[in-house]
């Protein structure tokens, strides 16, 4: 797959620059002219829900397919919180920075906490929640009603199972739900440093979503509520928030494909005998991005670039001066991250499920 036919630049700005995995496109074409019920009540969506439940080891979970990440976060967070509550998030969290105030527009405050490499820790969450109740004026304040984290984080870092477990224990101690944004979850699952599985998320979280838009789908996210009816009338709330697809089967087919076993075994041969050993497409789709990022990361270190912060997934951040920035941006589509007080710039290099190895070779030559 050559992602750069219409430009002389190499594209490493984000992980949703391409369309969809060929298996998804193939399945959409195969089913294109079928007549099905709408709004996700079709047989493909039901099959996808069953496959997601199985992968998460959460047989009673409610599974819903929404349009995109911001709509998903706004809908889930707004549906869980009471009018007087806010959501705890890292000051770098997606809902705190890159969602145009969607949570605040829904009437809820984002209660931001300091982060370490993009992550919250259980102690800071404990201090925030307990601090609210210890304040004699807490009735005049916004109550912490939900904790939001993402896996991977905005910085491409990962919560370990131990970190996630401690956060979950703190939330349950205070009866505050835990919600995990999994926009790039496939890349986290593929990362060799990761020790958090889908069943772990279902066991430790009250709500989470499995990202499709950035992980091989045309669009769409799968919200998983491990406890049945955790959000009453959630279907209606999805509709109210403009996140419900009339042609729901389009999202259902995509997740049914993502949560199907790969059609080939490790040697590239098809056959039912190896089926039990085959990973799900979603579990494997992020590996290309991780392999590409590892190659680029090694080249950055070898060439003496300043790594802004260490992260093991498909996002890489470098700090450059104006001369470096100008030279790189003449040849590469990268993502601006932030301007530092000393005048230098942090740029993001992002790989995806579809990153072409020849483009990685060219990028390394440019570096």
GIMO-V594400 format. One record per helix or strand. SS is the DSSP state (H for helix, E for strand). FROM is the first residue (numbers start at 1). LEN is the number of residues. If there is no record, write none. Layout:
ss:SS from:FROM len:LEN
ss:SS from:FROM len:LEN
This chain:
ss:E from:10 len:2
ss:H from:22 len:9
ss:H from:43 len:14
ss:E from:62 len:5
ss:H from:69 len:12
ss:E from:85 len:6
ss:H from:94 len:4
ss:H from:102 len:4
ss:E from:110 len:4
ss:E from:116 len:1
ss:E from:119 len:1
ss:H from:122 len:13
ss:H from:138 len:3
ss:E from:143 len:8
ss:H from:161 len:13
ss:E from:177 len:6
ss:H from:185 len:6
ss:H from:198 len:7
ss:E from:207 len:5
ss:E from:221 len:5
ss:H from:234 len:7
ss:H from:249 len:10
ss:E from:261 len:1
ss:H from:272 len:6
ss:E from:280 len:1
ss:H from:281 len:4
ss:H from:287 len:16
ss:E from:306 len:2
ss:E from:315 len:6
ss:H from:322 len:10
ss:E from:332 len:2
ss:E from:335 len:5
ss:E from:345 len:6
ss:H from:357 len:10
